[in-house]
């Protein structure tokens, strides 16, 4: 009788584990289909309302620490030239590549557009992020809702040819963690070759005051 009583907790534990495993398998099978819908290549999973909500939420949480004022420095007509590459109607604008320095920016600033939080025109720009972002549940959904794509040549090429502008950080995660005194852009010139191929302008972007 004592042996039987001692086996009851073990049996309950096994049953509990088996139930969790079964539920995990069912959820995994249902969720796995989202890994093959192509959203990370064509931004087809974009949810504008969610994008606006997350952008404003990020702004509200950090507005006391960072100033999100957009400044146009350079050519006298720079603001007008940038405006030609923004808008919600692909094909009606001149596509461009906005290349942000990987130093001094928040890791998700290009994903959440926290550098330009209240200008809805900038939310039409397609953010390009590392493919690993799309490997993790929930994070993948957030990226897809924000219209992000895997920063692969063929994906960026397709977006530009459809009339979308791109936002990316050349050097990406690797150069974000390097010493800012080290030279950057020594091996990451693919975005320039792509811009030359597609005959689209490149706008350099620097986020200041964040480090």
KEKE-3310 file (N, C-alpha, C; in steps of 0.2 Angstrom, whole numbers, plus 5000, padded with zeros to 4 digits):
npx = (5004:5010:5019:5011:5005:5016:5018:5008:5010:5021:5015:5005:5013:5019:5008:5005:5016:5015:5003:5006:5016:5009:5000:5009:5014:5003:5000:5013:5012:5002:5006:5018:5015:5016:5029:5031:5025:5030:5031:5042:5049:5042:5035:5021:5014:5011:5004:4996:4989:4994:5007:5007:5002:5013:5023:5019:5018:5031:5037:5030:5035:5049:5051:5054:5068:5074:5076:5066:5067:5068:5081:5087:5102:5113:5112:5103:5090:5087:5077:5066:5070:5071:5057:5052:5054:5045:5029:5013:5010:5016:5027:5022:5031:5049:5059:5071:5086:5088:5101:5107:5119:5126:5131:5127:5113:5097:5094:5082:5078:5076:5067:5056:5054:5057:5065:5058:5045:5032:5029:5019:5022:5035:5033:5030:5041:5051:5058:5073:5079:5089:5089:5088:5079:5066:5065:5061:5046:5033:5042:5044:5031:5029:5039:5034:5021:5026:5030:5043:5057:5067:5084:5090:5098:5089:5077:5077:5080:5068:5058:5062:5061:5047:5044:5045:5054:5069:5075:5089:5103:5118:5131:5125:5121:5134:5143:5137:5141:5154:5169:5166:5176:5183:5185:5171:5160:5169:5168:5155:5147:5137:5124:5126:5130:5118:5110:5116:5114:5100:5098:5094:5093:5104:5102:5111:5109:5110:5108:5107:5112:5108:5117)
npy = (4994:5006:5008:5009:5021:5030:5030:5037:5052:5052:5047:5057:5067:5063:5062:5076:5081:5075:5080:5094:5092:5087:5098:5108:5103:5103:5117:5121:5115:5122:5135:5134:5136:5150:5152:5150:5158:5169:5182:5188:5191:5199:5209:5207:5205:5216:5227:5241:5249:5243:5246:5260:5261:5254:5262:5275:5271:5267:5280:5287:5281:5284:5298:5307:5305:5305:5316:5317:5325:5328:5332:5340:5340:5346:5347:5361:5357:5346:5341:5341:5332:5320:5319:5315:5302:5296:5291:5284:5277:5266:5266:5279:5286:5291:5278:5275:5272:5273:5274:5270:5274:5261:5264:5272:5271:5264:5247:5242:5253:5256:5246:5250:5262:5273:5284:5293:5296:5302:5306:5301:5298:5292:5279:5272:5268:5254:5244:5235:5221:5209:5192:5183:5188:5184:5171:5169:5166:5178:5189:5188:5191:5204:5210:5207:5213:5226:5228:5224:5217:5203:5207:5204:5203:5200:5202:5216:5221:5218:5225:5238:5239:5238:5251:5254:5263:5259:5256:5254:5247:5248:5236:5232:5222:5217:5228:5237:5233:5236:5246:5263:5271:5263:5260:5260:5252:5246:5233:5232:5236:5232:5238:5250:5246:5240:5251:5258:5249:5250:5263:5272:5285:5287:5290:5296:5292:5297:5294:5304:5308:5297:5289)
npz = (5000:5004:4994:4983:4986:4985:4972:4966:4966:4957:4946:4943:4941:4929:4921:4921:4914:4902:4897:4896:4886:4875:4873:4870:4858:4850:4850:4844:4831:4826:4826:4819:4805:4803:4801:4788:4780:4773:4777:4782:4771:4762:4769:4770:4781:4788:4800:4801:4811:4823:4822:4823:4836:4844:4841:4846:4859:4863:4861:4871:4883:4883:4880:4890:4891:4879:4865:4851:4840:4822:4812:4798:4790:4779:4762:4755:4750:4757:4765:4757:4747:4755:4758:4746:4746:4755:4761:4759:4747:4738:4724:4720:4725:4726:4728:4741:4751:4768:4778:4793:4806:4815:4828:4843:4842:4848:4849:4844:4837:4823:4820:4828:4824:4833:4831:4824:4829:4828:4815:4803:4790:4789:4794:4783:4778:4775:4787:4789:4796:4806:4801:4812:4820:4816:4820:4833:4843:4845:4845:4832:4827:4831:4823:4810:4811:4811:4798:4795:4786:4782:4781:4768:4752:4741:4746:4749:4737:4730:4737:4734:4721:4720:4724:4738:4751:4761:4777:4786:4796:4792:4795:4807:4821:4824:4823:4832:4844:4845:4848:4847:4842:4833:4815:4804:4792:4784:4778:4775:4762:4754:4753:4747:4734:4730:4730:4720:4709:4708:4706:4716:4729:4743:4760:4773:4790:4807:4824:4837:4854:4861:4868)
capx = (5000:5014:5022:5006:5004:5022:5018:5003:5013:5025:5010:5002:5019:5020:5002:5005:5021:5013:4998:5010:5020:5004:4998:5015:5015:4997:5002:5018:5010:4997:5010:5023:5013:5018:5036:5032:5020:5034:5030:5048:5052:5038:5031:5014:5011:5011:4998:4998:4987:4998:5013:5006:5002:5019:5027:5018:5020:5038:5038:5028:5040:5056:5051:5058:5075:5077:5073:5065:5067:5071:5085:5090:5108:5117:5110:5097:5084:5088:5071:5062:5072:5068:5050:5050:5054:5041:5022:5009:5008:5022:5027:5021:5037:5055:5062:5078:5089:5090:5107:5108:5125:5125:5133:5123:5106:5094:5094:5076:5075:5074:5061:5050:5054:5057:5068:5053:5039:5025:5028:5017:5025:5041:5030:5029:5048:5052:5064:5076:5082:5092:5084:5086:5073:5060:5066:5058:5039:5031:5046:5043:5025:5030:5043:5030:5016:5029:5032:5050:5059:5074:5089:5093:5098:5084:5071:5078:5079:5061:5055:5064:5057:5040:5043:5046:5060:5071:5078:5093:5109:5124:5136:5121:5123:5141:5146:5134:5145:5161:5171:5164:5182:5185:5182:5165:5158:5175:5166:5148:5145:5132:5118:5128:5130:5111:5107:5119:5110:5093:5098:5091:5098:5106:5102:5114:5105:5113:5103:5112:5110:5106:5123)
capy = (5000:5012:5008:5012:5028:5034:5030:5042:5058:5051:5046:5063:5071:5061:5064:5083:5082:5072:5085:5100:5091:5087:5105:5111:5100:5106:5124:5122:5114:5128:5141:5133:5139:5157:5152:5148:5163:5173:5189:5191:5193:5204:5213:5206:5204:5223:5229:5248:5251:5240:5249:5266:5260:5253:5268:5280:5268:5268:5287:5289:5278:5287:5305:5311:5304:5307:5321:5314:5330:5326:5338:5339:5343:5345:5351:5365:5354:5339:5339:5340:5326:5315:5319:5312:5295:5294:5291:5277:5274:5263:5268:5286:5290:5289:5274:5277:5268:5276:5270:5273:5272:5257:5267:5277:5270:5259:5241:5242:5260:5255:5242:5253:5269:5278:5290:5297:5293:5305:5307:5294:5296:5288:5273:5269:5265:5247:5242:5229:5218:5203:5186:5180:5191:5181:5165:5169:5168:5185:5194:5188:5194:5211:5212:5207:5219:5233:5228:5223:5211:5200:5211:5200:5207:5199:5205:5223:5223:5217:5231:5245:5239:5240:5258:5256:5265:5255:5258:5248:5249:5244:5234:5229:5220:5216:5234:5240:5232:5238:5253:5268:5274:5259:5262:5256:5252:5243:5227:5232:5240:5230:5243:5255:5242:5239:5258:5260:5245:5252:5270:5276:5289:5284:5295:5294:5294:5297:5295:5307:5309:5291:5285)
capz = (5000:5004:4987:4978:4988:4983:4965:4964:4964:4951:4940:4942:4938:4922:4917:4920:4909:4895:4895:4894:4880:4870:4872:4866:4851:4846:4848:4840:4825:4823:4826:4814:4799:4802:4799:4781:4776:4768:4779:4783:4764:4758:4773:4769:4788:4791:4803:4802:4818:4828:4821:4826:4843:4847:4840:4851:4866:4864:4862:4878:4888:4883:4878:4895:4891:4872:4861:4845:4834:4816:4810:4791:4789:4773:4756:4757:4749:4759:4768:4751:4744:4759:4757:4740:4747:4760:4759:4760:4741:4734:4717:4719:4728:4723:4733:4744:4756:4774:4781:4800:4809:4820:4834:4846:4841:4851:4845:4840:4835:4816:4820:4831:4822:4838:4830:4820:4831:4827:4808:4800:4783:4790:4795:4777:4776:4777:4791:4788:4802:4805:4800:4818:4824:4814:4823:4840:4843:4848:4842:4825:4826:4832:4817:4805:4811:4809:4791:4794:4782:4783:4778:4763:4746:4736:4749:4749:4730:4728:4740:4731:4714:4721:4726:4745:4754:4766:4783:4788:4799:4789:4800:4811:4828:4825:4824:4837:4851:4844:4851:4842:4839:4827:4809:4802:4785:4781:4775:4773:4757:4750:4752:4742:4728:4729:4728:4713:4704:4708:4705:4721:4733:4750:4765:4780:4796:4813:4830:4842:4861:4864:4871)
cpx = (5004:5018:5017:5005:5010:5022:5013:5006:5017:5020:5007:5007:5020:5014:5002:5010:5019:5007:5001:5013:5015:5001:5003:5015:5009:4998:5007:5016:5006:5002:5016:5021:5015:5025:5037:5027:5023:5033:5037:5052:5049:5034:5024:5010:5010:5004:4999:4995:4991:5005:5013:5006:5008:5024:5026:5019:5027:5040:5036:5032:5046:5056:5054:5065:5078:5073:5072:5064:5071:5075:5088:5096:5111:5114:5104:5091:5084:5081:5066:5064:5070:5061:5048:5050:5050:5034:5020:5008:5014:5021:5026:5027:5044:5059:5069:5080:5091:5095:5109:5115:5123:5127:5128:5115:5103:5094:5088:5074:5073:5068:5055:5049:5054:5061:5064:5046:5032:5024:5026:5019:5031:5039:5029:5036:5048:5058:5066:5080:5085:5087:5083:5080:5066:5060:5062:5050:5038:5035:5045:5036:5026:5034:5038:5024:5019:5031:5039:5051:5066:5079:5093:5093:5092:5077:5071:5077:5072:5057:5056:5061:5050:5038:5043:5053:5062:5075:5083:5099:5115:5129:5132:5123:5130:5144:5143:5138:5152:5163:5169:5170:5185:5182:5176:5164:5165:5173:5159:5146:5140:5126:5120:5128:5122:5108:5110:5115:5103:5092:5093:5095:5099:5106:5106:5110:5110:5108:5108:5108:5107:5111:5127)
cpy = (5006:5013:5011:5019:5033:5035:5035:5049:5058:5050:5053:5068:5069:5063:5072:5085:5080:5077:5091:5098:5090:5094:5109:5109:5103:5113:5125:5120:5119:5134:5140:5136:5146:5157:5151:5153:5168:5181:5192:5193:5198:5209:5213:5206:5211:5225:5237:5251:5249:5244:5256:5266:5259:5259:5273:5277:5269:5275:5289:5287:5281:5294:5309:5310:5306:5312:5318:5319:5327:5333:5335:5343:5341:5349:5355:5362:5347:5336:5337:5333:5320:5314:5315:5304:5292:5295:5284:5274:5272:5264:5275:5290:5287:5284:5276:5272:5273:5272:5273:5270:5267:5259:5272:5277:5264:5253:5240:5248:5259:5251:5246:5260:5274:5284:5295:5295:5296:5307:5301:5293:5292:5281:5269:5266:5258:5246:5236:5227:5211:5197:5183:5182:5187:5173:5164:5171:5175:5190:5194:5191:5201:5214:5212:5212:5225:5233:5227:5217:5209:5204:5207:5204:5206:5202:5213:5225:5223:5223:5237:5245:5240:5247:5259:5258:5260:5259:5253:5251:5245:5242:5230:5227:5219:5223:5238:5239:5233:5245:5258:5271:5270:5261:5257:5256:5250:5237:5227:5237:5238:5234:5248:5252:5241:5246:5260:5256:5247:5259:5274:5279:5285:5290:5293:5297:5293:5299:5298:5308:5303:5286:5290)
cpz = (5000:4997:4982:4979:4985:4976:4962:4962:4958:4945:4938:4939:4930:4918:4916:4914:4902:4893:4892:4887:4874:4868:4868:4859:4847:4844:4843:4832:4822:4822:4820:4807:4798:4800:4792:4777:4772:4771:4780:4776:4761:4762:4772:4776:4792:4794:4805:4809:4823:4828:4824:4833:4847:4846:4845:4858:4868:4865:4869:4884:4888:4881:4883:4895:4884:4868:4854:4839:4828:4814:4803:4790:4783:4767:4758:4755:4751:4762:4762:4748:4748:4758:4751:4740:4752:4757:4759:4753:4737:4727:4715:4721:4725:4729:4735:4749:4762:4778:4787:4802:4814:4827:4836:4845:4846:4847:4841:4837:4827:4816:4823:4828:4827:4837:4826:4822:4829:4819:4804:4793:4784:4792:4789:4774:4779:4781:4790:4794:4801:4805:4807:4822:4822:4816:4829:4840:4847:4845:4835:4823:4826:4825:4811:4805:4809:4802:4790:4790:4784:4779:4773:4756:4742:4739:4748:4741:4728:4731:4736:4724:4714:4723:4733:4746:4759:4771:4786:4792:4797:4795:4806:4818:4829:4827:4830:4844:4850:4847:4845:4839:4833:4821:4807:4795:4781:4776:4773:4768:4752:4748:4747:4735:4726:4727:4721:4708:4703:4706:4710:4726:4740:4754:4771:4786:4803:4819:4835:4849:4864:4868:4875)
residu = (UNK:UNK:UNK:UNK:UNK:UNK:UNK:UNK:UNK:UNK:UNK:UNK:UNK:UNK:UNK:UNK:UNK:UNK:UNK:UNK:UNK:UNK:UNK:UNK:UNK:UNK:UNK:UNK:UNK:UNK:UNK:UNK:UNK:UNK:UNK:UNK:UNK:UNK:UNK:UNK:UNK:UNK:UNK:UNK:UNK:UNK:UNK:UNK:UNK:UNK:UNK:UNK:UNK:UNK:UNK:UNK:UNK:UNK:UNK:UNK:UNK:UNK:UNK:UNK:UNK:UNK:UNK:UNK:UNK:UNK:UNK:UNK:UNK:UNK:UNK:UNK:UNK:UNK:UNK:UNK:UNK:UNK:UNK:UNK:UNK:UNK:UNK:UNK:UNK:UNK:UNK:UNK:UNK:UNK:UNK:UNK:UNK:UNK:UNK:UNK:UNK:UNK:UNK:UNK:UNK:UNK:UNK:UNK:UNK:UNK:UNK:UNK:UNK:UNK:UNK:UNK:UNK:UNK:UNK:UNK:UNK:UNK:UNK:UNK:UNK:UNK:UNK:UNK:UNK:UNK:UNK:UNK:UNK:UNK:UNK:UNK:UNK:UNK:UNK:UNK:UNK:UNK:UNK:UNK:UNK:UNK:UNK:UNK:UNK:UNK:UNK:UNK:UNK:UNK:UNK:UNK:UNK:UNK:UNK:UNK:UNK:UNK:UNK:UNK:UNK:UNK:UNK:UNK:UNK:UNK:UNK:UNK:UNK:UNK:UNK:UNK:UNK:UNK:UNK:UNK:UNK:UNK:UNK:UNK:UNK:UNK:UNK:UNK:UNK:UNK:UNK:UNK:UNK:UNK:UNK:UNK:UNK:UNK:UNK:UNK:UNK:UNK:UNK:UNK:UNK:UNK:UNK:UNK:UNK:UNK:UNK)
# end
